[in-house]
Amino acid sequence: MIPARLHQDCKKLVLLGVLLGVQWETGCTQIHYSVPEELEKGSRVGNIAKDLGLEPWELEERGVRIVSRGRTQLFALNPRSGSLVTAGRIDREELCMGAIKCQLNLEILMEDKVKIYGVVVEVRDINDNAPYFQEGELEIKMSENAATGMRFPLPHAWDPDIGKNSLQSYELSSNTHFSLDVQSGADGNKYPELVLERALDREEKAVHHLVLTASDAGYPVRTGTARIRVVVVDANDNAPAFAQSEYRVSVPENVAVGTELLLVNATDPDEGANAEVMYSFRYVDNKAAQLFKLDCNLGTISTMGELNHEESGFYEMEVQAMDNAGYSARAKVLITVLDVNDNAPEVEVTSLSSSILENSPRGTLIALLNVNDQDSGENGQVICFIQGNLPFKLEKAYGNYYSLVTDTLLDRELVPSYNITVTATDRGSPPLSTETHITLNVADTNDNPPAFSRASYSAYILENNPRGASIVSVTAHDPDYGENARVTYSLAEDSLQGAPLSSYVSINSDTGILYALRSFDYEQFRDLQLQVMAHDSGDPPLSSNVSLSLFVLDQNDNSPEILFPAVPTDGSMGVELAPRSAEPGYLVTKVVAVDRDSGQNAWLSYRLLKASEPGLFAVGLHTGEVRTARALLYSDTLKQSLVVVVQDHGLPPLSATVTLTVAVADSIPDVLADLGSLESPVSPDNSGLTLYLVVAVAAISCVFLAFVIVLLALRLRRWHTSRLLQASGGGLVGVPTSHFVGVDGVRAFLQTYSHEVSLTADSRGSHVIFPQPNYVDTLISQESCEKSEPVLLSGDSVFSKDNHALIQVSAYQTFSPEL
């Protein structure tokens, strides 16, 4: 326990230290405390939370910790009380041997502000060590004829305490022959000497036992004793003497073990055995005793261990020379250990951020480094720098601390991580250096939109595709990382033919594969323009788009459509007339067909599939024209039935057929005479109707003949008018019903013509050309005539041949609305 007075003194010193610490923090970010040594573990040193301007609970929250370097951590932080406490036993003599003032330095790091606070703790001495002698027992030999007043050096006591707690006085036990005299050396130490006060008589007393007591002035007073045995010997009246009272030597710390450092020499003017001198250390501390040895005969001092300037740069010891009679002399030896650059700088990473955002501003802290070199002078001066051309720099912070900060903005897409090498080099010769490697990962921010691999995409798909068929895959790459690089795909909203685009196609949001939601029809639309959008998953998300052209390819899925002759819908039958006088190659009619497909699928070819009389007619392969293959004979039957097939060139090819009925006759009477053979099968209920039709046809024929005669007269009169009408494309007038002759329910139109049809590539449009007419008759059933389109007629001339009336008509055609 510390007495009350000393306790009050300690409180005053602590209070003074705290006040000084607060002032120092204000100016130099340092805090001072003062504590006595030998405090128990956990003893309070000072309220560090208060001195830092924090509450106790904020120490842990703000990352306040001790970052001082050292072999043993002497202090710790108490997060509950906010105090700086001792972490173990603090021995002033062990920490600051021989120093008048013992100060311990430590640094405290506040991580949230990355700020260093220096703390100085002064350790006050207490009287915890008693004086002691290196030799507990000492034997002194004295000649019996030693003169009164002769002095004999006694062992020097040591007390590691300082001030009044250190060695203060010596005391010799009471006796009749000796007294004690204490000398003060130039170094401030007290050296006891034994003074002979009364002549010795060996025969009276050969041995004298004395006790030397060393005392300090501490509280309580502590003492140490040494027993002295004085042996009275025969006369030897001269003591050894050193050549010099003090020996000095300087040696580099890297000197080899066993190297001889210096030679001490003492001489004795006596002769013989009385002149022989033995050397020994009179005083040497424990550390020096492990490093140096003294040759007792030669007086050489050499090393027996490795020297280290960083552990101790100076050693002081006393050497004693003694002859056989016990006379002795002493000398002081001072050895200075010179520093050499044998320690490389040490770099400790106190605080480190393993990753940093790529958009962090310039000057962002990455790491806090503590650089130290145990050498001294220029050997301990350190320069730090960063190897390579990296976007970082070092800034000097508090004391030996350096801050590693960014020098420019970083870009993870260019460099995702850095291996930073910090080199610390001292100024010694040769210089030593240390490299510290720091790995820094650059964290990603969403600063790059997705980018498609192509500027635009084109895809092709056959029509009639199955639903859900994959069409094309688009790919967008985002150079960012993680969620910022995860790309999702979508289609821009649009419509096609009044329906939303999403009803035609869809896209997989993860893979970018485009799927068809319905079966496409080339005949409905041939291409589809899309906008594909790619979004990343960053915050905020970034996007880009690309155009995609989807082309529908044609398949042969449409059969040819017969436009002419049109298939009657009322049950009637169309009949084509061919004169018996027709020459081979005579154009009877022409089959006109189209195919809604395109390309090769729409290329049509015509062939005769079936004929009632083979070899009589031929069909043009590409034109569809039905012509006579040979001259018609009177033996040929009036009614000829032809089946024409129209086929495209697709794979597989598709086809359509049409049945043609051709009446072979030179004149109308021939047709009427044999018309019974052309009758369509009718029911008995229609027999009366057939009779009326025959009568009507005969009447119409007569009216028509009269009309032709009148027309011929008018023609001669208006010759120039007819030329004018022909130049303007031919006047088309409606053909009255009198132009038809009905026989047995069949009407015969007495004039027809040849025609040519040219089709476009997709067979959708057609172009009809009307050349000079051929002379052939065509018979059409009553029902078909009544429901057909209006008949166009222009007449050029009327003439008679072979006593049969033939009428030339330049144009007649019945087309479906598609033409």
Buried (B, 14 or more C-beta within 10 A) or exposed (E): EEEEEBEEBBEEBBEEBBEBBBEBBEEEBBBBBBBBBBBEEEEBBBBBBBBBEBEBEBBEEBBBBBBBBEEEEBBBBBBEBBBBBBBBEBBBBEBBEEEEEBEBEBBBBBBEEBBBBBBBBBBBBBBBBBBBBBEEEBEBBBBBBBEEEBEBBBBBBBBBBBEEBBBBBBBBBEBEBBEBEEEEEEEEBBBBBBBBEEEBEBEEEEEBEBEBBBBBBBBEEBBBBBBBEBEBBEEBBBBBBBEEEEBEEEBEBBBEEEEEBBBBBBBBEBEEEBBBBBBEBBBBBEEBBEBBBBEEEEBBBBBEBEBBBBEBBEBBBBBBBBBBBBBBBBBBBEBEBBBBBBBBBBBBEBBBBEEBEBBBEEEBBBBBBBBBBBBBEEBBBBEBEBEEEBBBBBEEBBBBBBBBBBBEEBBBBEEBEBEBBBBBBBBBEEBBBBEBEBEBEBBBBBBBBBBBEEEEBEBEBEBEBEEEBEBBBBBBEBBBBEEBBBBBBBBEEEEBEEEEBBEBBBBEEEEBBBBBEEEBBBBEBBEBEBBBBBBBBBEEBBBBBBBBEBEBBBBBBBBBBBBBBBEBEEEBBBBBBBBBEBEEEBBBBBBBBBBBBBEEBBBBBBBBBEBBEEEBBBBBEEBBBBBBBBEBEEEBEBBBEBEBBBBBBBEEBBBBBBBBBBBBBBBBEBBBEBBEEBBBEEEEEEEEEBEEBBEBBEEBBEEBEEBBEEBBEEBEEEEEEBEEBEEEEBBBEEBEBBBBBBBBBBBBBBBBBBBBBEBEEBBBEBEBEBEEBBBBBBBBBBBBBEEBEEBBBBBBEBEEEEEEBBBBBBBBBBBEEEB
